[in-house]
């Protein structure tokens, strides 16, 4: 399942509504799993608006390029198996790495 319905809102958009409203909106896909007590893991898959041909260009810099992820949910007690599956996906998805600069 998706983790959220959209990429992350800007700070101005997030603070324009009260915390309860934003939490309900941003946690819509994760709340049922948490309430059910099922194991779940979030795996980044791509960046919003990311396109290999424009990455690093001026056009690419204008894109929000925020992480979009999927949520993997398993049956009760399947934590280790779920983490192995998440690792398998991470090894195969060409998710851009974060480079920290001083």
MIBA-984420 format. One record per residue (C-alpha): residue number from 1; residue in one letter; x, y negated, z negated. Coordinates in nm, 4 decimals, padded with zeros to 6 digits. Layout:
BEGIN
{pt NUM,A,{X,Y,Z}}
...
END
This chain:
BEGIN
{pt 1,X,{00.0000,00.0000,00.0000}}
{pt 2,X,{00.1138,-00.3590,00.0306}}
{pt 3,X,{00.2495,-00.5234,-00.2828}}
{pt 4,X,{00.0816,-00.8574,-00.2112}}
{pt 5,X,{-00.1634,-00.9771,00.0490}}
{pt 6,X,{00.0738,-01.2460,00.1828}}
{pt 7,X,{00.4304,-01.3589,00.1353}}
{pt 8,X,{00.5028,-01.5678,-00.1736}}
{pt 9,X,{00.3303,-01.9059,-00.1979}}
{pt 10,X,{00.5336,-02.2236,-00.2316}}
{pt 11,X,{00.5707,-02.3624,-00.5833}}
{pt 12,X,{00.3289,-02.6445,-00.4969}}
{pt 13,X,{00.0674,-02.3982,-00.3699}}
{pt 14,X,{00.1130,-02.1706,-00.6709}}
{pt 15,X,{00.0805,-02.4493,-00.9276}}
{pt 16,X,{-00.2229,-02.5994,-00.7511}}
{pt 17,X,{-00.4359,-02.3248,-00.9106}}
{pt 18,X,{-00.4514,-02.1958,-01.2664}}
{pt 19,X,{-00.2377,-01.8974,-01.3663}}
{pt 20,X,{-00.5335,-01.6569,-01.3995}}
{pt 21,X,{-00.6439,-01.7274,-01.0408}}
{pt 22,X,{-00.2919,-01.6934,-00.9011}}
{pt 23,X,{-00.2266,-01.3751,-01.0988}}
{pt 24,X,{-00.5482,-01.2188,-00.9699}}
{pt 25,X,{-00.4531,-01.3153,-00.6150}}
{pt 26,X,{-00.0842,-01.2203,-00.6248}}
{pt 27,X,{-00.1262,-00.9000,-00.8300}}
{pt 28,X,{-00.4361,-00.7765,-00.6468}}
{pt 29,X,{-00.2629,-00.4685,-00.5034}}
{pt 30,X,{-00.0581,-00.3742,-00.8112}}
{pt 31,X,{-00.3129,-00.4159,-01.0914}}
{pt 32,X,{-00.5145,-00.0960,-01.0262}}
{pt 33,X,{-00.2003,00.1186,-01.0299}}
{pt 34,X,{-00.0752,-00.0426,-01.3495}}
{pt 35,X,{-00.4121,00.0045,-01.5189}}
{pt 36,X,{-00.4224,00.3693,-01.4108}}
{pt 37,X,{-00.0756,00.4292,-01.5580}}
{pt 38,X,{00.0564,00.5798,-01.2362}}
{pt 39,X,{00.4219,00.5533,-01.1359}}
{pt 40,X,{00.4848,00.3032,-00.8582}}
{pt 41,X,{00.7863,00.1424,-00.6982}}
{pt 42,X,{00.8194,-00.1550,-00.4662}}
{pt 43,X,{01.0492,-00.1244,-00.1648}}
{pt 44,X,{01.1424,-00.4264,00.0501}}
{pt 45,X,{01.0777,-00.3546,00.4173}}
{pt 46,X,{01.1290,-00.6784,00.6099}}
{pt 47,X,{01.1330,-01.0569,00.5857}}
{pt 48,X,{00.8295,-01.2638,00.6756}}
{pt 49,X,{00.8791,-01.4158,01.0175}}
{pt 50,X,{01.2146,-01.2377,01.0510}}
{pt 51,X,{01.3270,-01.1753,01.4058}}
{pt 52,X,{01.6729,-01.0390,01.4892}}
{pt 53,X,{01.7027,-01.2590,01.7969}}
{pt 54,X,{01.6495,-01.5813,01.5991}}
{pt 55,X,{01.8305,-01.4815,01.2774}}
{pt 56,X,{02.1027,-01.7343,01.1986}}
{pt 57,X,{01.9713,-01.9866,01.4527}}
{pt 58,X,{01.7994,-02.3201,01.3880}}
{pt 59,X,{01.4673,-02.1614,01.4825}}
{pt 60,X,{01.5309,-01.8765,01.2388}}
{pt 61,X,{01.6170,-02.1223,00.9614}}
{pt 62,X,{01.2697,-02.2806,00.9916}}
{pt 63,X,{01.1007,-01.9499,00.9091}}
{pt 64,X,{01.0145,-01.8727,00.5480}}
{pt 65,X,{01.1984,-01.5385,00.5603}}
{pt 66,X,{01.0558,-01.4086,00.2331}}
{pt 67,X,{01.0676,-01.0390,00.1425}}
{pt 68,X,{00.7660,-00.8267,00.2322}}
{pt 69,X,{00.7411,-00.4945,00.0541}}
{pt 70,X,{00.5398,-00.1774,00.0298}}
{pt 71,X,{00.4289,-00.0162,-00.2925}}
{pt 72,X,{00.4752,00.3575,-00.3215}}
{pt 73,X,{00.2392,00.5228,-00.5683}}
{pt 74,X,{00.2706,00.8762,-00.6990}}
{pt 75,X,{00.0716,01.1072,-00.9211}}
{pt 76,X,{00.1305,01.1015,-01.2957}}
{pt 77,X,{00.4731,01.2427,-01.3822}}
{pt 78,X,{00.6251,01.2028,-01.0347}}
{pt 79,X,{00.8592,00.9174,-01.1270}}
{pt 80,X,{01.1835,01.0864,-01.0187}}
{pt 81,X,{01.0390,01.2054,-00.6885}}
{pt 82,X,{00.9006,00.8575,-00.6190}}
{pt 83,X,{01.2410,00.6994,-00.6817}}
{pt 84,X,{01.4071,00.9499,-00.4471}}
{pt 85,X,{01.1562,00.8626,-00.1750}}
{pt 86,X,{01.2135,00.4897,-00.2334}}
{pt 87,X,{01.5889,00.5388,-00.2043}}
{pt 88,X,{01.5424,00.7394,00.1163}}
{pt 89,X,{01.3366,00.4539,00.2653}}
{pt 90,X,{01.5888,00.1898,00.1540}}
{pt 91,X,{01.8692,00.3818,00.3243}}
{pt 92,X,{01.6788,00.3866,00.6546}}
{pt 93,X,{01.5204,00.0417,00.6640}}
{pt 94,X,{01.7493,-00.2280,00.7990}}
{pt 95,X,{01.6564,-00.4797,00.5292}}
{pt 96,X,{01.8803,-00.7881,00.5370}}
{pt 97,X,{02.1184,-00.8079,00.2423}}
{pt 98,X,{02.1451,-01.1110,00.0208}}
{pt 99,X,{02.4788,-01.2888,00.0383}}
{pt 100,X,{02.5605,-01.5028,-00.2629}}
{pt 101,X,{02.7815,-01.8059,-00.2125}}
{pt 102,X,{02.9680,-02.0107,-00.4727}}
END
